């Protein structure tokens, strides 16, 4: 997988090899946040488009694509159309994480949203557990190698792990207790990834106790997606651009854009099929592992 030229969100993004950035050691050393709800720069702007995209989810290759926004979970429209609201029972808060479990259950988490679950494609949601009701969830991810295992990063709570699809949660003591995270993902082999506002992307092979940086100099991380079928393929949206690795973080390709890419998704059924959502609400799609993107 060697990306050559990305045309995404109406901006040309030239991907250049950044070299090996996996480090033998290291830790997340970002200080705890001063406040829970602030968006990373450059998104903290007056009059920002409230439909900018934090997260994307699909279980049918993008034919039906859901997006997580400041207005909750919405249905994306093709050809630049306005996103459509879902049922009256859908989430009305700020959704930062969104994904389907293999059985079709939809999970969502966000600012003061906690973790919610839907069994009807997002038309209605309920709290997955009283433990996380109303929590400020900045990261939520499922382990493809153990589909009943979920991870959460919540401000003030650190990383929590569930082994029963969210019914009960256990605190995972470690570096995240004193450091801030801005996104979670889990690779096909069970490696936990965390985004940070200052250090880039870090990986944990001990279920969140310790981390090592695998990609720095990204600026604040907005979104991470890992392939559910290929542990080597990761896609990251950050302040400094969009970052892609096809070898598990040993080498990276990166590109900049004049529209902040704030949400990314690797199709769970196809490790070469990507989606990218922007700060202006636009969506782009690649079916060739980021060689090219076209408007959704």
Wavefront OBJ file of the C-alpha trace (Angstrom):
o trace
v 0.000 0.000 0.000
v 1.845 3.106 -1.258
v -0.337 6.226 -1.355
v 0.672 8.659 -4.084
v -1.841 11.501 -4.163
v -4.884 12.183 -2.072
v -7.640 14.446 -3.288
v -9.845 14.742 -0.249
v -12.395 17.275 0.921
v -11.687 19.505 -2.095
v -7.990 19.776 -1.204
v -4.915 18.075 -2.665
v -3.005 16.074 -0.071
v 0.396 14.800 -1.133
v 1.455 11.911 1.062
v 5.170 11.682 1.769
v 6.986 8.900 3.551
v 7.879 10.024 7.049
v 10.230 7.201 7.971
v 10.163 4.859 10.936
v 8.793 6.531 14.029
v 8.110 3.528 16.239
v 10.137 4.016 19.387
v 11.504 1.312 21.697
v 10.156 3.086 24.776
v 8.319 6.207 25.754
v 5.131 7.226 27.448
v 2.265 9.634 27.103
v 3.499 12.746 28.840
v 0.711 15.177 28.021
v -0.520 17.040 31.123
v -4.113 16.500 32.229
v -6.661 18.844 30.615
v -7.574 22.069 32.348
v -11.214 21.564 31.368
v -13.157 18.601 30.082
v -15.042 19.987 27.113
v -12.541 22.025 25.098
v -11.906 20.985 21.500
v -8.283 20.772 20.335
v -7.087 23.676 18.175
v -8.024 24.618 15.453
v -11.583 23.480 16.099
v -12.177 25.769 19.107
v -13.439 28.648 17.000
v -16.476 30.927 17.284
v -19.373 30.006 15.009
v -17.868 26.643 14.039
v -20.016 24.429 11.830
v -21.848 22.335 14.403
v -22.131 19.499 11.891
v -18.381 18.939 11.692
v -17.660 15.246 11.825
v -16.034 13.566 14.802
v -16.709 9.921 13.912
v -18.070 7.672 11.155
v -19.567 4.178 11.246
v -20.973 1.723 8.724
v -21.667 -1.998 8.556
v -22.490 -2.242 4.838
v -19.461 -0.712 3.145
v -20.758 2.831 3.405
v -24.119 2.389 1.704
v -25.556 3.619 4.993
v -23.009 5.834 6.701
v -23.591 7.273 10.171
v -21.674 10.254 11.494
v -21.029 11.537 15.012
v -21.402 15.318 15.276
v -22.056 18.075 17.811
v -25.736 17.479 17.110
v -25.558 13.769 17.841
v -25.661 10.794 15.485
v -26.882 11.571 11.981
v -27.210 9.818 8.621
v -24.765 11.044 5.972
v -26.125 12.046 2.578
v -24.308 11.463 -0.698
v -23.313 14.151 -3.185
v -22.888 16.850 -0.590
v -26.401 16.684 0.775
v -27.197 17.757 4.314
v -26.981 15.010 6.948
v -30.327 13.618 8.023
v -31.524 13.203 11.604
v -32.361 9.732 12.826
v -35.257 8.708 15.053
v -36.621 10.862 17.845
v -34.770 8.712 20.373
v -31.347 9.398 18.889
v -28.554 11.085 20.846
v -28.774 14.848 21.085
v -25.324 15.459 22.551
v -21.783 15.793 21.242
v -20.766 12.380 19.863
v -17.005 11.771 19.556
v -16.893 7.987 18.998
v -19.140 5.704 16.961
v -18.837 2.096 15.775
v -20.748 -1.089 15.012
v -20.016 -4.328 16.830
v -19.920 -7.478 14.667
v -23.483 -8.367 15.745
v -24.798 -5.029 14.451
v -25.033 -3.268 17.804
v -24.136 0.408 17.478
v -22.077 2.069 20.219
v -21.633 5.810 20.719
v -19.766 7.934 23.233
v -19.054 11.609 23.714
v -18.942 14.765 25.800
v -21.221 14.180 28.804
v -22.961 11.491 26.728
v -21.308 8.547 28.440
v -21.614 5.348 26.391
v -24.871 4.557 24.674
v -26.001 1.591 22.635
v -28.507 1.167 19.808
v -30.058 -2.034 18.482
v -31.991 -0.318 15.671
v -29.257 1.357 13.586
v -29.211 4.540 15.628
v -32.897 5.365 15.715
v -32.916 4.989 19.500
v -30.232 4.698 22.171
v -30.040 3.605 25.781
v -27.234 3.865 28.334
v -25.020 0.815 28.065
v -24.265 0.889 31.795
v -25.060 3.128 34.788
v -21.300 3.249 35.433
v -20.758 5.573 32.467
v -24.028 7.492 32.356
v -23.230 11.104 31.524
v -19.449 10.592 31.603
v -17.217 12.772 29.425
v -16.071 10.066 27.011
v -13.297 11.099 24.614
v -12.502 7.623 23.309
v -14.454 4.403 22.797
v -13.291 1.305 20.927
v -14.005 -2.400 20.421
v -11.344 -5.122 20.242
v -11.852 -7.027 16.944
v -9.976 -10.019 18.379
v -12.395 -10.158 21.350
v -15.659 -8.491 20.223
v -17.119 -8.417 23.730
v -14.137 -6.346 24.980
v -14.620 -2.580 24.942
v -12.328 0.246 25.992
v -13.298 3.734 27.142
v -11.261 6.795 27.960
v -13.311 9.171 30.145
v -12.040 12.416 31.605
v -11.393 11.972 35.310
v -11.785 8.196 35.094
v -8.890 7.137 32.843
v -9.215 3.954 30.822
v -12.024 1.545 31.630
v -12.361 -1.958 30.170
v -15.468 -4.095 29.725
v -15.323 -7.810 28.932
v -19.104 -8.168 28.565
v -20.027 -5.708 25.784
v -20.383 -2.795 28.155
v -22.550 -4.186 30.927
v -19.783 -3.869 33.544
v -16.532 -1.902 33.566
v -13.183 -2.183 35.339
v -10.703 0.643 35.796
v -7.351 -0.063 34.117
v -4.756 1.751 36.224
v -1.880 3.199 34.229
v -0.563 6.187 32.337
v -3.964 7.406 31.202
v -4.881 8.225 34.802
v -2.624 11.265 34.718
v -2.489 11.968 30.978
v -5.102 13.125 28.526
v -6.369 11.098 25.544
v -8.323 12.251 22.504
v -9.289 9.009 20.786
v -9.050 5.219 21.002
v -8.856 2.374 18.502
v -7.918 -1.320 18.676
v -6.047 -3.171 15.953
v -7.008 -6.586 14.594
v -4.418 -8.222 16.872
v -5.717 -6.484 20.019
v -3.227 -3.620 20.356
v -4.844 -0.592 21.980
v -4.104 2.766 20.344
v -4.579 6.148 21.964
v -4.393 9.631 20.514
v -2.988 12.516 22.513
v -3.274 16.277 22.096
v 0.498 16.746 22.205
v 2.402 13.556 21.409
v 0.586 11.864 18.561
v -0.375 8.173 18.591
v 0.726 5.673 21.236
v 0.197 1.902 21.443
v -0.387 -0.477 24.334
v 0.021 -4.251 24.253
v -1.007 -4.649 27.904
v -4.613 -3.480 27.548
v -3.963 0.130 28.495
v -1.555 -0.051 31.421
v 1.464 1.335 29.540
v 1.999 2.932 26.121
v 4.801 3.689 23.678
v 4.634 6.372 21.015
v 4.425 5.013 17.453
v 3.811 8.322 15.648
v 4.670 11.760 16.997
v 4.545 15.268 15.503
v 0.936 14.892 14.446
v -0.373 17.746 16.536
v -3.555 17.085 18.518
v -5.210 13.852 17.392
v -8.894 14.073 16.452
v -9.675 10.530 15.341
v -8.023 7.111 14.897
v -9.271 4.130 12.910
v -7.711 0.665 12.810
v -8.576 -2.042 10.307
v -10.617 -4.859 11.817
v -8.959 -7.390 9.498
v -5.361 -6.175 9.002
v -3.430 -5.218 12.148
v -0.937 -3.214 10.068
v -3.380 -0.638 8.666
v -4.047 2.510 10.734
v -5.507 5.866 9.714
v -5.199 8.986 11.880
v -6.754 12.445 11.612
v -4.821 15.162 13.452
v -4.135 18.879 13.455
v -1.084 18.476 11.216
v -2.884 16.396 8.592
v -3.975 12.845 7.839
v -1.558 9.992 8.621
v -1.519 6.449 7.241
v 0.554 3.359 7.966
v 0.367 -0.018 6.269
v 3.023 -1.722 8.374
v 1.796 -1.311 11.925
v 3.448 2.049 12.552
v 6.996 1.305 11.375
v 6.673 3.828 8.530
v 4.033 6.439 7.823
v 2.712 8.514 4.981
v 1.271 11.909 5.786
v -0.529 14.708 4.003
v -1.831 18.158 4.819
v -5.126 19.712 3.825
v -6.794 23.112 3.975
v -9.833 21.489 5.583
v -9.201 19.840 8.948
v -9.931 16.103 8.735
v -11.654 15.446 12.054
v -13.018 11.913 11.640
v -11.741 8.802 9.842
v -13.040 5.282 9.272
v -11.522 2.142 7.787
v -14.332 -0.050 6.489
v -14.539 -3.056 8.868
v -15.042 -5.314 5.860
v -12.302 -3.900 3.613
v -8.885 -2.699 4.785
v -8.476 -0.635 1.594
v -11.756 1.285 1.905
v -11.508 4.558 3.843
v -13.776 7.452 4.774
v -12.716 10.906 5.972
v -14.961 13.570 7.505
v -14.062 17.219 7.746
v -14.513 20.252 9.963
v -16.879 21.667 7.336
v -19.152 18.603 7.404
v -17.895 17.206 4.094
v -17.098 13.499 3.584
v -14.626 11.840 1.215
v -14.240 8.164 0.314
v -11.299 6.104 -0.935
v -11.611 2.593 -2.332
v -7.905 2.202 -3.125
v -6.157 2.577 0.240
v -5.815 6.366 -0.028
v -4.324 6.529 -3.502
v -7.312 8.701 -4.307
v -10.349 10.122 -2.532
v -13.645 11.270 -4.009
v -16.580 13.106 -2.438
v -18.991 10.698 -0.758
l 1 2 3 4 5 6 7 8 9 10 11 12 13 14 15 16 17 18 19 20 21 22 23 24 25 26 27 28 29 30 31 32 33 34 35 36 37 38 39 40 41 42 43 44 45 46 47 48 49 50 51 52 53 54 55 56 57 58 59 60 61 62 63 64 65 66 67 68 69 70 71 72 73 74 75 76 77 78 79 80 81 82 83 84 85 86 87 88 89 90 91 92 93 94 95 96 97 98 99 100 101 102 103 104 105 106 107 108 109 110 111 112 113 114 115 116 117 118 119 120 121 122 123 124 125 126 127 128 129 130 131 132 133 134 135 136 137 138 139 140 141 142 143 144 145 146 147 148 149 150 151 152 153 154 155 156 157 158 159 160 161 162 163 164 165 166 167 168 169 170 171 172 173 174 175 176 177 178 179 180 181 182 183 184 185 186 187 188 189 190 191 192 193 194 195 196 197 198 199 200 201 202 203 204 205 206 207 208 209 210 211 212 213 214 215 216 217 218 219 220 221 222 223 224 225 226 227 228 229 230 231 232 233 234 235 236 237 238 239 240 241 242 243 244 245 246 247 248 249 250 251 252 253 254 255 256 257 258 259 260 261 262 263 264 265 266 267 268 269 270 271 272 273 274 275 276 277 278 279 280 281 282 283 284 285 286 287 288 289 290 291 292 293 294 295 296
